[in-house]
Amino acid sequence: MTPTDYLHALHTACTVLGVGGNASTAQIHAAQRRMSRASHPDAGGDARVFRLVQLSGDLLFMHATRIEVPSGTVRDLLAAAAEVNARPKPEPDSRWIRPVSTPARGLLLDVRV
């Protein structure tokens, strides 16, 4: 594990849980529970996302409490993040997308949420 991998894993974990790099253990625990409830497979979530949330919480907790982080945890988190990002995106609902043409960039999509 290189320092770059560790920093990348920390950034990914913070992004997944929506906490800052200096979050307390209570904030990390609350964010992990909130995201776990939303992504749990029994509640209709994706198992890959749930695993990523669990690994993110574990890594940030170890970092916040100054516990030595095993290189396998970093490797697993980065692999889970790559797997989640590589999954096919669902087709967008055409009712919410209106094509917008610009000469410089081709076809852009204006998404209304």
C-alpha positions in Angstrom: 0.0 0.0 0.0 1.4 3.4 -1.0 0.6 6.6 0.7 -1.2 7.7 -2.4 -3.5 4.6 -2.2 -4.2 5.4 1.4 -5.1 9.0 0.7 -7.2 8.0 -2.2 -9.1 5.5 0.0 -9.6 8.1 2.7 -11.0 10.6 0.1 -13.3 7.9 -1.3 -14.5 6.9 2.2 -15.3 10.5 3.1 -17.1 11.0 -0.2 -19.2 7.8 0.3 -20.2 8.7 3.8 -20.5 12.4 3.3 -18.3 13.4 6.1 -15.2 15.6 6.3 -11.7 14.3 6.8 -11.6 15.4 10.4 -15.0 13.8 11.4 -15.3 12.5 14.9 -16.0 8.8 15.5 -19.6 9.7 16.5 -20.1 11.5 13.1 -18.6 8.6 11.2 -20.8 6.1 13.1 -24.0 8.1 12.4 -23.1 8.5 8.7 -22.3 4.8 8.4 -25.6 3.9 10.0 -27.6 6.3 7.8 -26.0 5.1 4.6 -26.2 1.4 5.7 -30.0 1.7 6.2 -30.4 3.3 2.7 -28.2 0.8 0.9 -29.0 -2.5 2.7 -30.0 -5.3 0.3 -32.9 -6.2 2.6 -34.3 -2.7 2.2 -34.0 -2.8 -1.6 -30.4 -1.5 -1.8 -27.4 -2.8 -3.8 -25.1 -5.2 -2.0 -22.0 -3.7 -3.6 -22.9 -0.2 -2.4 -23.6 -1.6 1.1 -20.2 -3.3 1.2 -18.6 0.0 0.1 -20.4 1.8 2.9 -19.2 -0.7 5.5 -15.6 -0.6 4.3 -15.7 3.2 4.2 -16.9 3.4 7.8 -14.3 0.9 9.0 -11.4 2.8 7.3 -12.5 6.2 8.7 -13.0 4.8 12.2 -9.5 3.3 12.1 -8.1 6.5 10.8 -9.9 8.6 13.4 -8.9 6.4 16.3 -5.3 6.1 15.0 -5.5 2.3 14.7 -3.1 0.9 12.1 -5.1 0.3 8.9 -4.3 -3.1 7.2 -3.4 -2.8 3.6 -6.1 -5.2 2.7 -8.8 -2.8 4.0 -7.5 -0.1 1.6 -7.2 -2.5 -1.3 -10.7 -3.9 -0.6 -12.2 -0.3 -0.4 -10.6 0.8 -3.6 -11.7 -2.4 -5.4 -15.3 -2.0 -4.1 -15.4 1.6 -5.2 -14.2 0.6 -8.7 -16.8 -2.1 -8.9 -19.6 0.3 -7.9 -18.5 2.9 -10.4 -18.1 0.3 -13.2 -21.7 -1.1 -13.0 -23.9 -0.1 -15.9 -26.0 3.0 -15.4 -29.7 2.6 -15.7 -31.4 4.2 -18.7 -32.7 7.7 -17.8 -36.4 8.4 -17.9 -37.0 10.4 -21.0 -39.7 12.5 -19.3 -37.0 14.3 -17.3 -34.4 14.8 -20.1 -34.6 17.5 -22.7 -31.8 17.5 -25.4 -30.0 20.8 -25.8 -27.7 21.4 -28.8 -24.7 23.6 -28.7 -22.3 24.0 -31.7 -19.1 23.7 -29.6 -19.9 20.6 -27.7 -22.4 18.6 -29.6 -25.5 17.2 -27.8 -25.8 18.0 -24.1 -28.5 16.8 -21.7 -30.5 19.2 -19.5 -31.6 17.1 -16.6 -34.6 18.4 -14.6 -35.0 16.8 -11.2 
